[in-house]
Amino acid sequence: MRLDLADIVLAPVTDPRWLVKDMIPRGSFVVLAGEHGTGKSSLLYHLCLCAPLGKPFLGHQTFPTDILYLDEENGKPDATRYWQWTWRGLGCPDPQLWAPRIRFENFSLASTTWARQVREYVQESPRPGLIVIDTATPALRIIDENDNAEASQRILELRSIQTLADNETSVIVLKHEKTRDDVSHRRTVRGAKAWLGAADIVMYLSFKRGGSHGLRRTILAADKPRAFGLQYPLEIIPKWTTDHEPRGLILNAQRAVAHHEED
């Protein structure tokens, strides 16, 4: 698409449409990477329950949209518990207000037809404004995690699906983190680096240094500056609603004083 630069520079200065204000614009392609056990899925479950209700996510305003969540990482027992914790942590909102807006598919994608299945999902009504891939390798049936050509093909397929959804649809792909690159010693994703170049936004979720066992604090930080998106690291502070079952998980957040990436 050719853009008229004169029209662009003379246009009024406005914000984009947001999925999560000052964090995720509508229509963006996001990679969220994290160390094992940091709670990537729990964090995204939390986002996906906040968004249909317009509830704040980590202190940031959300804007209601319909969601397609493709979970090929968590078995049904874990997924069930995570949803229960999230729901109770948000005060047990009436399921009739949000459940119809979330299509949650758990181990539903066949190995040879995953892209066709996802296309069928996104063309059904209502069309999603957010698609979550949890996580990339099992959900997208990636054979060689280190193959950039294979990763690029999967990314093209996801971009095509994003366009097909035709709802300024954001895509969030969960990846595992390789804690440090062997050469630059920067944080990076495990496997093919094509994911980093293709994404509009890359964020990392990591344990805060010195955290205690149990509910450990984590840091959510963007990898590189963008015109729109998270501009500073967030410290996520989890707590239980009660010491006894059934209990809920509350995720509070504050601006991180110092990002442990720099330690």
ROGUZA-93111 format. One record per residue: y, z, x of N, C-alpha, C in turn; residue in three letters. Coordinates in nm, 3 decimals, padded with zeros to 5 digits. Atoms other than C-alpha are relative to their C-alpha. Layout:
% residues N
SITE      n_Y      n_Z      n_X     ca_Y     ca_Z     ca_X      c_Y      c_Z      c_X  res
SITE        Y        Z        X        Y        Z        X        Y        Z        X  ala
...
This chain:
% residues 263
SITE      n_Y      n_Z      n_X     ca_Y     ca_Z     ca_X      c_Y      c_Z      c_X  res
SITE  -00.119   00.000   00.085   00.000   00.000   00.000   00.124   00.000   00.089  met
SITE  -00.125   00.005  -00.076   00.332  -00.105   00.148   00.106   00.085  -00.069  arg
SITE  -00.101  -00.090   00.055   00.606   00.156   00.101   00.138  -00.049   00.040  leu
SITE  -00.138   00.037  -00.027   00.976   00.079   00.076   00.070   00.120   00.064  asp
SITE  -00.056  -00.114  -00.073   01.134   00.301   00.342   00.140   00.036  -00.049  leu
SITE  -00.133  -00.032   00.053   01.484   00.270   00.196  -00.011   00.086  -00.124  ala
SITE   00.021  -00.082   00.120   01.358   00.403  -00.136  -00.046   00.140   00.038  asp
SITE   00.054  -00.131  -00.040   01.175   00.682   00.044   00.111   00.092   00.050  ile
SITE  -00.099  -00.090  -00.061   01.468   00.815   00.248   00.114   00.033  -00.096  val
SITE  -00.109  -00.026   00.094   01.715   00.787  -00.041  -00.045   00.077  -00.124  leu
SITE   00.052  -00.069   00.117   01.487   00.954  -00.296   00.038   00.148   00.003  ala
SITE  -00.028  -00.144   00.003   01.565   01.310  -00.413  -00.109   00.078   00.073  pro
SITE   00.095  -00.085  -00.071   01.402   01.582  -00.204  -00.071   00.090  -00.101  val
SITE   00.077  -00.077   00.097   01.125   01.730  -00.416  -00.130   00.047   00.064  thr
SITE   00.133  -00.044  -00.041   00.805   01.924  -00.369  -00.106  -00.090  -00.065  asp
SITE   00.109   00.071   00.066   00.470   01.759  -00.442  -00.051   00.082  -00.118  pro
SITE   00.075  -00.081   00.096   00.256   01.862  -00.735  -00.097   00.085   00.079  arg
SITE   00.082  -00.094  -00.075   00.063   02.165  -00.623  -00.129   00.032  -00.075  trp
SITE   00.117  -00.070   00.049  -00.290   02.287  -00.672   00.019   00.149   00.025  leu
SITE  -00.040  -00.136  -00.037  -00.193   02.605  -00.485   00.133  -00.012   00.073  val
SITE  -00.135   00.019  -00.054   00.178   02.633  -00.413   00.007   00.043   00.146  lys
SITE  -00.021  -00.024  -00.143   00.269   02.614  -00.045  -00.132   00.015   00.076  asp
SITE   00.128  -00.007  -00.069  -00.098   02.582   00.043  -00.078  -00.131  -00.014  met
SITE   00.080   00.120   00.023  -00.278   02.283  -00.117   00.070  -00.089  -00.101  ile
SITE  -00.058   00.094   00.095  -00.092   01.987  -00.269  -00.109  -00.075  -00.077  pro
SITE   00.091   00.086   00.075  -00.260   01.783  -00.542  -00.021  -00.131   00.077  arg
SITE   00.032   00.126  -00.064  -00.435   01.476  -00.405  -00.034   00.009   00.147  gly
SITE   00.026  -00.016  -00.142  -00.501   01.622  -00.061  -00.150   00.009   00.030  ser
SITE   00.137  -00.009  -00.050  -00.823   01.607   00.142  -00.002   00.112   00.102  phe
SITE  -00.006  -00.124  -00.078  -00.890   01.950   00.290  -00.135   00.030   00.061  val
SITE   00.119  -00.054  -00.066  -01.144   02.072   00.543   00.024   00.148   00.024  val
SITE  -00.005  -00.144  -00.025  -01.205   02.447   00.540  -00.122   00.036   00.084  leu
SITE   00.108  -00.035  -00.091  -01.411   02.563   00.837   00.003   00.149   00.027  ala
SITE   00.004  -00.143  -00.026  -01.529   02.910   00.916  -00.127   00.041   00.072  gly
SITE   00.116  -00.058  -00.065  -01.762   03.119   01.122  -00.102   00.042  -00.105  glu
SITE   00.106  -00.045   00.089  -02.093   03.220   00.972   00.033   00.139  -00.055  his
SITE  -00.019  -00.130   00.062  -02.051   03.503   00.723   00.143   00.040  -00.030  gly
SITE  -00.139  -00.037   00.028  -01.674   03.489   00.687   00.033  -00.001  -00.149  thr
SITE  -00.024  -00.001   00.143  -01.703   03.430   00.313   00.070  -00.124  -00.051  gly
SITE  -00.061   00.125   00.046  -01.605   03.065   00.273  -00.030  -00.026  -00.147  lys
SITE   00.037   00.025   00.140  -01.799   03.029  -00.050   00.068   00.100  -00.094  ser
SITE  -00.065  -00.102   00.084  -01.667   03.358  -00.191   00.148  -00.031  -00.019  ser
SITE  -00.142   00.034   00.007  -01.312   03.247  -00.110   00.022  -00.117  -00.096  leu
SITE  -00.017   00.116   00.088  -01.360   02.913  -00.288  -00.039   00.032  -00.143  leu
SITE   00.029  -00.045   00.136  -01.528   03.076  -00.589   00.124   00.066  -00.059  tyr
SITE  -00.121  -00.070   00.044  -01.218   03.293  -00.610   00.109  -00.099  -00.039  his
SITE  -00.099   00.103   00.032  -00.988   02.989  -00.596  -00.035  -00.070  -00.131  leu
SITE   00.042   00.079   00.116  -01.193   02.807  -00.859   00.005   00.079  -00.129  cys
SITE  -00.019  -00.079   00.121  -01.168   03.096  -01.103   00.148   00.027  -00.025  leu
SITE  -00.144  -00.021   00.017  -00.798   03.155  -01.038   00.068  -00.124  -00.057  cys
SITE  -00.073   00.122   00.035  -00.695   02.790  -01.079  -00.002  -00.033  -00.149  ala
SITE  -00.002   00.033   00.144  -00.810   02.727  -01.440   00.084   00.097  -00.082  pro
SITE  -00.076  -00.102   00.072  -00.636   03.048  -01.544   00.147   00.005   00.041  leu
SITE  -00.136  -00.009  -00.052  -00.318   02.989  -01.344   00.030   00.133   00.064  gly
SITE  -00.020  -00.129  -00.067  -00.374   03.321  -01.166   00.032  -00.022   00.147  lys
SITE  -00.031   00.015  -00.142  -00.234   03.373  -00.814  -00.127   00.004   00.086  pro
SITE   00.109   00.003  -00.098  -00.471   03.293  -00.528   00.058   00.041   00.135  phe
SITE  -00.051  -00.055  -00.126  -00.405   03.505  -00.218   00.153   00.010  -00.003  leu
SITE  -00.144  -00.016   00.015  -00.056   03.565  -00.352   00.076  -00.129  -00.025  gly
SITE  -00.065   00.129   00.020   00.016   03.193  -00.407  -00.028  -00.049  -00.142  his
SITE   00.013   00.048   00.137   00.078   03.042  -00.749  -00.098  -00.117  -00.008  gln
SITE   00.088   00.113   00.026  -00.195   02.813  -00.884   00.045  -00.071  -00.127  thr
SITE  -00.035   00.080   00.115  -00.162   02.538  -01.140  -00.129  -00.048  -00.064  phe
SITE   00.129   00.024   00.064  -00.440   02.495  -01.396  -00.049  -00.144   00.012  pro
SITE   00.064   00.131  -00.006  -00.679   02.207  -01.347  -00.149   00.018  -00.023  thr
SITE   00.145  -00.003   00.015  -01.042   02.118  -01.409  -00.065  -00.019   00.136  asp
SITE   00.061  -00.011  -00.133  -01.288   02.167  -01.126  -00.146  -00.045  -00.005  ile
SITE   00.140   00.032  -00.024  -01.614   02.019  -01.000  -00.040   00.068   00.130  leu
SITE   00.047  -00.073  -00.118  -01.796   02.254  -00.761  -00.145  -00.040   00.026  tyr
SITE   00.134   00.044  -00.039  -02.099   02.111  -00.579  -00.051   00.093   00.109  leu
SITE   00.049  -00.104  -00.091  -02.287   02.400  -00.417  -00.143  -00.033   00.042  asp
SITE   00.131   00.029  -00.058  -02.574   02.293  -00.193  -00.030   00.097   00.114  glu
SITE   00.011  -00.099  -00.108  -02.542   02.599   00.032  -00.061   00.130  -00.048  glu
SITE   00.038  -00.132   00.048  -02.602   02.907  -00.182  -00.105  -00.011  -00.109  asn
SITE   00.102  -00.004   00.104  -02.920   02.972  -00.377   00.052   00.065  -00.127  gly
SITE  -00.047  -00.051   00.130  -02.894   03.070  -00.743   00.025   00.151   00.002  lys
SITE  -00.030  -00.144  -00.001  -02.925   03.449  -00.677   00.133   00.033   00.066  pro
SITE  -00.126  -00.026  -00.068  -02.640   03.447  -00.425   00.118  -00.054  -00.080  asp
SITE  -00.109   00.059   00.077  -02.426   03.211  -00.632   00.032   00.084  -00.122  ala
SITE  -00.020  -00.084   00.118  -02.477   03.428  -00.941   00.077   00.126   00.035  thr
SITE  -00.067  -00.124  -00.040  -02.373   03.743  -00.758   00.144  -00.026   00.041  arg
SITE  -00.137   00.031  -00.042  -02.067   03.578  -00.601   00.091  -00.023  -00.121  tyr
SITE  -00.081   00.023   00.120  -01.946   03.458  -00.943   00.026   00.131  -00.074  trp
SITE  -00.019  -00.128   00.068  -02.002   03.803  -01.093   00.103   00.086   00.073  gln
SITE  -00.098  -00.077  -00.077  -01.811   03.972  -00.813   00.141  -00.054  -00.021  trp
SITE  -00.132   00.063   00.016  -01.525   03.723  -00.845   00.057   00.028  -00.139  thr
SITE  -00.045  -00.019   00.138  -01.505   03.751  -01.223   00.045   00.144  -00.024  trp
SITE  -00.038  -00.141   00.020  -01.501   04.131  -01.222   00.123   00.035   00.083  arg
SITE  -00.116  -00.028  -00.084  -01.251   04.137  -00.936   00.130  -00.051  -00.060  gly
SITE  -00.119   00.054   00.066  -01.012   03.928  -01.147   00.022   00.061  -00.138  leu
SITE  -00.025  -00.072   00.124  -01.038   04.167  -01.440  -00.081  -00.047  -00.119  gly
SITE   00.091   00.046   00.107  -01.320   04.002  -01.641   00.071  -00.086  -00.104  cys
SITE  -00.066   00.086   00.100  -01.115   03.721  -01.802  -00.102  -00.065  -00.092  pro
SITE   00.087   00.058   00.103  -01.264   03.577  -02.120  -00.058  -00.133   00.050  asp
SITE   00.060   00.125  -00.048  -01.515   03.305  -02.010   00.040  -00.122  -00.082  pro
SITE  -00.039   00.115   00.081  -01.404   03.085  -02.301   00.132  -00.061   00.048  gln
SITE  -00.129   00.050  -00.048  -01.065   03.052  -02.128  -00.014  -00.082   00.128  leu
SITE   00.011   00.068  -00.129  -01.199   02.921  -01.796  -00.132  -00.073   00.023  trp
SITE   00.130   00.061  -00.029  -01.571   02.837  -01.800  -00.008  -00.148  -00.038  ala
SITE   00.006   00.143   00.032  -01.527   02.503  -01.984   00.072  -00.090   00.100  pro
SITE  -00.077   00.081  -00.095  -01.292   02.391  -01.705  -00.066  -00.009   00.137  arg
SITE   00.070   00.003  -00.129  -01.541   02.447  -01.421  -00.140  -00.057  -00.020  ile
SITE   00.137   00.052  -00.002  -01.847   02.229  -01.373  -00.061   00.044   00.133  arg
SITE   00.064  -00.055  -00.120  -02.069   02.417  -01.128  -00.140  -00.056   00.010  phe
SITE   00.130   00.061  -00.023  -02.363   02.220  -00.991  -00.064   00.066   00.122  glu
SITE   00.068  -00.074  -00.106  -02.612   02.417  -00.782  -00.130  -00.071   00.037  asn
SITE   00.115   00.076  -00.048  -02.861   02.213  -00.576  -00.038  -00.109  -00.100  phe
SITE   00.020   00.104   00.101  -02.820   01.921  -00.817  -00.002  -00.141   00.058  ser
SITE  -00.016   00.133  -00.057  -02.770   01.632  -00.573  -00.130  -00.047   00.065  leu
SITE   00.118   00.058  -00.061  -03.064   01.409  -00.487   00.036  -00.060   00.136  ala
SITE  -00.027   00.041  -00.138  -03.099   01.303  -00.124   00.050  -00.143   00.011  ser
SITE  -00.035   00.141  -00.015  -03.061   00.929  -00.182   00.109  -00.046  -00.095  thr
SITE  -00.096   00.045   00.103  -02.821   00.917  -00.478   00.116   00.096  -00.018  thr
SITE  -00.102  -00.103   00.018  -02.573   01.198  -00.414   00.135  -00.061  -00.038  trp
SITE  -00.131   00.059   00.028  -02.268   00.968  -00.414   00.005  -00.054  -00.143  ala
SITE   00.003   00.052   00.136  -02.373   00.797  -00.737   00.007   00.113  -00.101  arg
SITE  -00.004  -00.114   00.091  -02.431   01.135  -00.902   00.141   00.058  -00.009  gln
SITE  -00.135  -00.057   00.002  -02.090   01.264  -00.797   00.096  -00.093  -00.074  val
SITE  -00.084   00.095   00.074  -01.925   00.946  -00.927  -00.019   00.016  -00.151  arg
SITE   00.026  -00.021   00.143  -02.093   01.004  -01.261   00.066   00.128  -00.049  glu
SITE  -00.063  -00.126   00.039  -01.971   01.364  -01.267   00.151  -00.017  -00.019  tyr
SITE  -00.147   00.005   00.004  -01.607   01.274  -01.195   00.050  -00.092  -00.111  val
SITE  -00.043   00.089   00.107  -01.597   01.002  -01.462  -00.018   00.059  -00.139  gln
SITE   00.014  -00.068   00.128  -01.698   01.243  -01.734   00.129   00.072  -00.034  glu
SITE  -00.121  -00.069   00.045  -01.427   01.411  -01.939  -00.028   00.150  -00.008  ser
SITE  -00.124   00.036  -00.066  -01.235   01.608  -01.831  -00.022  -00.034   00.148  pro
SITE   00.011   00.037  -00.141  -01.182   01.453  -01.489   00.057   00.112   00.088  arg
SITE  -00.042  -00.116  -00.080  -01.153   01.712  -01.212   00.127  -00.026   00.080  pro
SITE  -00.114   00.002  -00.090  -00.831   01.789  -01.031  -00.033   00.061   00.134  gly
SITE   00.049  -00.057  -00.126  -01.036   01.964  -00.762  -00.150  -00.022   00.008  leu
SITE   00.142   00.013  -00.030  -01.373   01.878  -00.609  -00.028   00.084   00.124  ile
SITE   00.038  -00.083  -00.114  -01.538   02.134  -00.379  -00.139  -00.041   00.046  val
SITE   00.127   00.036  -00.062  -01.818   02.033  -00.140  -00.044   00.118   00.086  ile
SITE   00.045  -00.123  -00.067  -02.014   02.341  -00.026  -00.149  -00.015   00.039  asp
SITE  -00.084   00.043  -00.109  -02.109   02.261   00.248  -00.033  -00.145   00.035  thr
SITE   00.007   00.143  -00.024  -02.075   01.915   00.402  -00.140  -00.050   00.033  ala
SITE   00.127   00.056  -00.048  -02.408   01.870   00.579  -00.108  -00.007  -00.107  thr
SITE   00.103   00.012   00.103  -02.649   01.960   00.297   00.045  -00.077  -00.123  pro
SITE  -00.046   00.065   00.124  -02.433   01.834   00.009   00.008  -00.151   00.015  ala
SITE  -00.020   00.143  -00.022  -02.360   01.493   00.163  -00.119  -00.063   00.069  leu
SITE   00.125   00.049  -00.057  -02.711   01.456   00.304   00.023  -00.064   00.138  arg
SITE  -00.029   00.046  -00.135  -02.586   01.418   00.661  -00.124   00.022   00.087  ile
SITE   00.120  -00.007  -00.082  -02.874   01.342   00.897   00.032   00.052   00.140  ile
SITE  -00.040  -00.042  -00.135  -02.698   01.379   01.234   00.140   00.056  -00.009  asp
SITE  -00.130  -00.066   00.017  -02.416   01.631   01.215   00.099  -00.041   00.108  glu
SITE  -00.088   00.035  -00.111  -02.277   01.506   01.548   00.041  -00.147   00.000  asn
SITE  -00.025   00.143   00.004  -02.260   01.138   01.450   00.132  -00.028  -00.071  asp
SITE  -00.131   00.028   00.059  -01.896   01.037   01.397  -00.004  -00.118  -00.096  asn
SITE   00.009   00.114   00.091  -01.994   00.707   01.238  -00.055   00.043  -00.135  ala
SITE   00.055  -00.050   00.125  -02.206   00.886   00.979   00.102   00.085  -00.074  glu
SITE  -00.103  -00.083   00.061  -01.930   01.139   00.917   00.109  -00.087  -00.063  ala
SITE  -00.105   00.089   00.052  -01.675   00.857   00.873  -00.045  -00.068  -00.128  ser
SITE   00.051   00.062   00.121  -01.899   00.690   00.616   00.003   00.097  -00.117  gln
SITE  -00.005  -00.100   00.106  -01.929   01.012   00.417   00.143   00.025  -00.045  arg
SITE  -00.141  -00.022   00.033  -01.553   01.061   00.433   00.052  -00.115  -00.087  ile
SITE  -00.041   00.115   00.080  -01.495   00.707   00.301  -00.055   00.010  -00.142  leu
SITE   00.059  -00.016   00.132  -01.734   00.777   00.015   00.073   00.106  -00.080  glu
SITE  -00.073  -00.105   00.070  -01.552   01.099  -00.070   00.141  -00.046  -00.040  leu
SITE  -00.132   00.053   00.033  -01.214   00.925  -00.056  -00.009  -00.095  -00.120  arg
SITE   00.020   00.089   00.114  -01.350   00.662  -00.293  -00.020   00.079  -00.129  ser
SITE   00.024  -00.086   00.117  -01.471   00.934  -00.531   00.130   00.068  -00.042  ile
SITE  -00.128  -00.063   00.028  -01.134   01.108  -00.503   00.091  -00.096  -00.077  gln
SITE  -00.079   00.100   00.070  -00.962   00.785  -00.611  -00.055  -00.027  -00.139  thr
SITE   00.065   00.026   00.128  -01.214   00.728  -00.888   00.033   00.108  -00.103  leu
SITE  -00.032  -00.110   00.092  -01.138   01.069  -01.037   00.135  -00.021  -00.067  ala
SITE  -00.127   00.044   00.059  -00.782   00.942  -01.091   00.075   00.114  -00.068  asp
SITE  -00.068  -00.115   00.058  -00.631   01.285  -01.150   00.076   00.076   00.109  asn
SITE  -00.060  -00.063  -00.118  -00.435   01.348  -00.828  -00.095   00.107   00.053  glu
SITE   00.110  -00.093  -00.027  -00.763   01.506  -00.729   00.000   00.044   00.146  thr
SITE   00.019  -00.055  -00.134  -00.787   01.734  -00.428  -00.149   00.016   00.028  ser
SITE   00.137  -00.023  -00.044  -01.109   01.756  -00.231   00.002   00.105   00.110  val
SITE   00.015  -00.101  -00.105  -01.207   02.064  -00.030  -00.144  -00.006   00.049  ile
SITE   00.132   00.008  -00.062  -01.499   02.022   00.210  -00.018   00.121   00.091  val
SITE   00.029  -00.115  -00.084  -01.652   02.334   00.361  -00.085  -00.043   00.118  leu
SITE   00.072   00.030  -00.124  -01.769   02.306   00.721  -00.021   00.129   00.078  lys
SITE   00.019  -00.111  -00.091  -01.912   02.547   00.973   00.085  -00.023   00.125  his
SITE  -00.088   00.008  -00.117  -01.693   02.625   01.271  -00.080   00.011   00.128  glu
SITE   00.043  -00.022  -00.137  -01.776   02.576   01.633   00.113   00.080   00.063  lys
SITE  -00.108  -00.095  -00.029  -01.581   02.873   01.763   00.098  -00.052   00.103  thr
SITE  -00.090   00.056  -00.100  -01.441   02.702   02.072  -00.052  -00.133   00.049  arg
SITE   00.036   00.128  -00.058  -01.437   02.344   02.195  -00.029   00.020   00.149  asp
SITE   00.042  -00.020  -00.139  -01.608   02.315   02.533   00.106  -00.040   00.101  asp
SITE  -00.099   00.051  -00.095  -01.318   02.128   02.693   00.136   00.067  -00.020  val
SITE  -00.135  -00.051   00.024  -00.995   02.238   02.529   00.003   00.148  -00.037  ser
SITE   00.013  -00.140   00.042  -01.122   02.580   02.415   00.077   00.029  -00.129  his
SITE  -00.059  -00.017   00.131  -00.955   02.519   02.081  -00.109   00.019  -00.104  arg
SITE   00.094  -00.009   00.110  -01.122   02.605   01.755  -00.023  -00.139  -00.056  arg
SITE   00.033   00.131   00.053  -01.299   02.311   01.600  -00.118   00.014  -00.096  thr
SITE   00.113  -00.003   00.090  -01.563   02.219   01.345  -00.127  -00.028   00.078  val
SITE   00.129   00.031  -00.060  -01.929   02.204   01.428  -00.035  -00.145  -00.031  arg
SITE   00.043   00.137   00.022  -02.054   01.851   01.476   00.112  -00.101   00.018  gly
SITE  -00.091   00.114  -00.015  -01.858   01.527   01.432   00.145   00.041  -00.019  ala
SITE  -00.142  -00.032   00.008  -01.485   01.550   01.493   00.076  -00.096  -00.091  lys
SITE  -00.065   00.091   00.094  -01.415   01.264   01.250   00.061   00.075  -00.117  ala
SITE  -00.052  -00.079   00.112  -01.362   01.532   00.985   00.143   00.047   00.027  trp
SITE  -00.133  -00.051  -00.032  -01.057   01.663   01.168   00.105  -00.109  -00.010  leu
SITE  -00.096   00.109   00.005  -00.890   01.325   01.201   00.024  -00.052  -00.139  gly
SITE  -00.011   00.056   00.135  -00.956   01.226   00.841   00.069   00.092  -00.099  ala
SITE  -00.052  -00.097   00.097  -00.837   01.545   00.672   00.152   00.003  -00.002  ala
SITE  -00.144  -00.024   00.012  -00.486   01.591   00.539   00.035   00.141   00.047  asp
SITE  -00.021  -00.141  -00.035  -00.520   01.966   00.592  -00.131   00.054   00.057  ile
SITE   00.114  -00.071  -00.056  -00.756   02.162   00.817   00.036   00.147   00.009  val
SITE  -00.022  -00.144  -00.006  -00.782   02.538   00.773  -00.125   00.068   00.053  met
SITE   00.110  -00.077  -00.055  -00.996   02.793   00.951   00.001   00.141  -00.059  tyr
SITE   00.017  -00.137   00.048  -01.132   03.120   00.813  -00.082   00.073   00.105  leu
SITE   00.068  -00.071  -00.109  -01.226   03.373   01.080   00.016   00.150  -00.018  ser
SITE  -00.009  -00.145   00.004  -01.293   03.742   01.119   00.121   00.046   00.079  phe
SITE  -00.108  -00.062  -00.076  -00.997   03.951   01.221  -00.061   00.086   00.108  lys
SITE   00.053  -00.076  -00.112  -01.060   04.099   01.561   00.013   00.150  -00.026  arg
SITE  -00.001  -00.144   00.016  -01.154   04.464   01.545  -00.033   00.048  -00.140  gly
SITE   00.035  -00.040   00.136  -01.261   04.459   01.181  -00.125   00.085  -00.004  gly
SITE   00.116  -00.087   00.015  -01.513   04.713   01.059  -00.111  -00.073  -00.072  ser
SITE   00.113   00.059   00.071  -01.855   04.637   00.915   00.022   00.014  -00.151  his
SITE  -00.015  -00.001   00.145  -01.899   04.579   00.545   00.102  -00.104  -00.042  gly
SITE  -00.104   00.093   00.043  -01.590   04.423   00.388   00.099  -00.018   00.115  leu
SITE  -00.087   00.024  -00.115  -01.426   04.279   00.696   00.119  -00.086  -00.038  arg
SITE  -00.118   00.082   00.021  -01.076   04.139   00.695  -00.018  -00.134   00.072  arg
SITE   00.006   00.131  -00.060  -01.041   03.770   00.770   00.140  -00.059   00.009  thr
SITE  -00.125   00.072  -00.018  -00.764   03.534   00.877  -00.019  -00.143  -00.047  ile
SITE  -00.001   00.139   00.042  -00.694   03.206   00.699   00.122  -00.066   00.063  leu
SITE  -00.110   00.063  -00.072  -00.485   02.972   00.913  -00.017  -00.150   00.001  ala
SITE   00.001   00.145  -00.011  -00.389   02.605   00.916  -00.011  -00.039   00.147  ala
SITE   00.023   00.043  -00.139  -00.491   02.412   01.227   00.122  -00.066   00.060  asp
SITE  -00.116   00.069  -00.053  -00.180   02.200   01.262   00.105  -00.011  -00.108  lys
SITE  -00.107   00.001   00.099   00.161   02.186   01.094  -00.001  -00.129  -00.083  pro
SITE  -00.018   00.113   00.092   00.208   01.959   00.793   00.129   00.022  -00.076  arg
SITE  -00.122  -00.015   00.080   00.509   01.887   00.576  -00.024   00.095  -00.116  ala
SITE   00.034  -00.088   00.111   00.329   02.066   00.292  -00.134   00.066   00.031  phe
SITE   00.122  -00.073  -00.027   00.064   02.332   00.320   00.031   00.138   00.054  gly
SITE  -00.014  -00.136  -00.048   00.006   02.676   00.462   00.076   00.001   00.133  leu
SITE  -00.087   00.003  -00.116   00.281   02.744   00.716  -00.021   00.118   00.095  gln
SITE   00.023  -00.118  -00.084   00.161   03.078   00.852  -00.135   00.059  -00.036  tyr
SITE   00.132  -00.057   00.028  -00.170   03.264   00.882   00.008   00.112  -00.103  pro
SITE   00.013  -00.107   00.098  -00.280   03.491   00.599  -00.113   00.093   00.040  leu
SITE   00.105  -00.100  -00.018  -00.473   03.812   00.650  -00.055   00.034  -00.138  glu
SITE   00.065  -00.026   00.129  -00.722   03.848   00.364  -00.065   00.137   00.004  ile
SITE   00.044  -00.140   00.002  -00.795   04.208   00.269  -00.089   00.019  -00.123  ile
SITE   00.090  -00.015   00.114  -01.106   04.247   00.052  -00.023   00.147  -00.035  pro
SITE   00.040  -00.135   00.041  -01.194   04.556  -00.150  -00.081  -00.009  -00.128  lys
SITE   00.080  -00.007   00.122  -01.438   04.654  -00.423   00.078   00.071  -00.109  trp
SITE  -00.063  -00.068   00.113  -01.324   04.753  -00.769  -00.056   00.140  -00.019  thr
SITE   00.066  -00.128   00.016  -01.569   05.042  -00.760  -00.109   00.013   00.106  thr
SITE   00.108  -00.022  -00.096  -01.828   05.199  -00.531  -00.137  -00.020  -00.063  asp
SITE   00.128   00.008   00.070  -02.096   05.151  -00.794  -00.012  -00.136  -00.070  his
SITE   00.026   00.123   00.076  -02.258   04.847  -00.957   00.012   00.029  -00.150  glu
SITE  -00.053   00.130  -00.044  -02.147   04.648  -01.142   00.142   00.014   00.055  pro
SITE  -00.131  -00.009  -00.063  -01.846   04.597  -00.921   00.057  -00.140   00.020  arg
SITE  -00.067   00.127  -00.021  -01.594   04.325  -00.852   00.064  -00.005   00.137  gly
SITE  -00.061   00.021  -00.130  -01.443   04.178  -00.538   00.145  -00.044  -00.018  leu
SITE  -00.143   00.030   00.004  -01.064   04.180  -00.503   00.041  -00.055   00.137  ile
SITE  -00.050   00.058  -00.125  -00.903   03.955  -00.241   00.152   00.005  -00.001  leu
SITE  -00.144  -00.005  -00.021  -00.552   04.059  -00.147   00.033  -00.069   00.132  asn
SITE  -00.038   00.069  -00.123  -00.356   03.881   00.124   00.142   00.037   00.038  ala
SITE  -00.133  -00.022  -00.052  -00.055   03.936   00.343   00.020  -00.090   00.122  gln
SITE  -00.028   00.082  -00.118   00.117   03.741   00.616  -00.054   00.070   00.124  arg
SITE   00.059  -00.060  -00.119  -00.075   03.799   00.937   00.107   00.023   00.106  ala
SITE  -00.098  -00.033  -00.105   00.125   03.972   01.208  -00.023  -00.086   00.122  val
SITE   00.033   00.085  -00.115  -00.057   03.784   01.482  -00.135  -00.063  -00.026  ala
SITE   00.124   00.073   00.021  -00.326   03.521   01.464  -00.092   00.021   00.119  his
SITE   00.087  -00.034  -00.113  -00.628   03.618   01.675  -00.040  -00.121   00.080  his
SITE   00.024   00.120  -00.080  -00.660   03.255   01.785   00.076   00.008   00.131  glu
SITE  -00.085  -00.006  -00.118  -00.387   03.340   02.035  -00.037   00.116   00.090  glu
SITE   00.035  -00.116  -00.081  -00.552   03.659   02.164  -00.077  -00.041   00.124  asp
